[in-house]
Amino acid sequence: MKVPLLDLAAQNKPLRADILAALERVMDSQGFILGPEVEKFEAAAAKACGAKHALGVSSGTDALVLALMALGVGAGDEVVTTPYTFFATAGAVARVGAKPVFVDIDPATFNIDATRAAAAITAKTKAIIPVHLYGQSADMAALAALSHEWNIPIIEDAAQAIGTDLGGPLAGRQAGSVGAVGCFSFFPSKNLGAFGDAGLVTTGDDALAEKLKIFRVHGSHPKYYHKWVGGNFRIDALQAAILAVKLPHLPGWTKARQDNAARYRKLFAAAGVEKAGVVLPPEVRPHIYNQFVIRAPRRDALMAFLKERNIGTEIYYPVPMHLQECFVYLGHKAGDFPESERAARETLALPIYPGLTPEQQAHVVESVRDYYKA
Ligand SMILES: *Cc1c(COP(=O)(O)O)cnc(C)c1O
């Protein structure tokens, strides 16, 4: 039995006719950049994300760069963020000329530790970027209090967390709707995936929405007049048209991921692998399982063993940001953020996509059990 890490065929197949119709509509309209298809998707996305404004952009990475630019973050500024994330989070900070200031993660959620974030704030801190890693939110109640106390905006990296309820005191509100700006990615492996690169920024602030809109088109306003230097951060009409077809199905796909996670928990409990030291992802807050990430003793050998059994897995992420070669200038060394380093050593993402069958999940769990029995 083959179990790929991700297979989108099952989710795309029933939408084939609708997606092809949307592509034809864009082709016939010849409106390829922004325009009515994009505005239609933005209105639906704003509603789905619980945000007042939503702007389609070229990628999740560009969403972060755009947010930083619109908030005026640049050279000499510091941005407090997590070292345990996809590169784009820290990369965006460096690209606008600011300094990423890393603080370690909460080992239960893999997200930035709010207490450590508080301790890292200085007079130079211009933004805080929590990442809602794997689909579970950071402690936004604590971070929002911090943001309020110091008057420092939060940019939420919600690339993996579209539709995630923040839980606790913020129950009913979604990832990306509490910070000054929410950043989303529609990279094909995200819960809502485009047919290529695309992303979204959300905000509840009218003036900031206007600024984001202007920075999205080179800082041009009116056309050919530039008060600021922005970039080309536009979303393609084709991607927006595809995403508009897919968006209504997102809640169902999310539910399927959550059901799969619940099934894994049952199967793993029955298999008794927790005695071997396997740790399943704790649900500290609501989770939409963009990834189902376990901690596993002798992780690399387990990964190789599962590969032999035709099971796709991935390490998100093997090298924390503070140990990346491009950030050597920040002066960090191994041991600076022990929880991030431990997560990088121990974690393994298992297949969780909607469409994964119970038989496939049983095969994954049996294989993990066999590995630890051997
Ligand atoms: C995917 C991702 C991004 C970047 O999104 P792209 O659309 O690939 O540019 C940023 N941050 C996190 C946490 C991500 O997972």
Ligand as a Chemical Component Dictionary entry (heavy atoms), coordinates in Angstrom:
data_LIG
# 
_chem_comp.id                   LIG 
_chem_comp.type                 NON-POLYMER 
_chem_comp.pdbx_formal_charge   0 
_chem_comp.three_letter_code    LIG 
# 
loop_
_chem_comp_atom.comp_id 
_chem_comp_atom.atom_id 
_chem_comp_atom.alt_atom_id 
_chem_comp_atom.type_symbol 
_chem_comp_atom.charge 
_chem_comp_atom.model_Cartn_x 
_chem_comp_atom.model_Cartn_y 
_chem_comp_atom.model_Cartn_z 
_chem_comp_atom.pdbx_ordinal 
LIG C1 C1 C 0 4.048 28.291 3.407  1  
LIG C2 C2 C 0 4.486 29.212 4.449  2  
LIG C3 C3 C 0 4.904 30.527 4.161  3  
LIG C4 C4 C 0 5.141 31.017 2.787  4  
LIG O1 O1 O 0 4.110 30.879 1.895  5  
LIG P1 P1 P 0 4.402 30.795 0.320  6  
LIG O2 O2 O 0 3.040 30.961 -0.251 7  
LIG O3 O3 O 0 4.999 29.469 0.041  8  
LIG O4 O4 O 0 5.301 31.911 -0.048 9  
LIG C5 C5 C 0 5.206 31.357 5.220  10 
LIG N1 N1 N 0 5.150 30.950 6.488  11 
LIG C6 C6 C 0 4.782 29.701 6.802  12 
LIG C7 C7 C 0 4.719 29.301 8.232  13 
LIG C8 C8 C 0 4.460 28.793 5.795  14 
LIG O5 O5 O 0 4.116 27.544 6.133  15 
# 
loop_
_chem_comp_bond.comp_id 
_chem_comp_bond.atom_id_1 
_chem_comp_bond.atom_id_2 
_chem_comp_bond.value_order 
_chem_comp_bond.pdbx_ordinal 
LIG C1 C2 SING 1  
LIG C2 C3 SING 2  
LIG C2 C8 DOUB 3  
LIG C3 C4 SING 4  
LIG C3 C5 DOUB 5  
LIG C4 O1 SING 6  
LIG O1 P1 SING 7  
LIG P1 O2 DOUB 8  
LIG P1 O3 SING 9  
LIG P1 O4 SING 10 
LIG C5 N1 SING 11 
LIG N1 C6 DOUB 12 
LIG C6 C7 SING 13 
LIG C6 C8 SING 14 
LIG C8 O5 SING 15 
# 
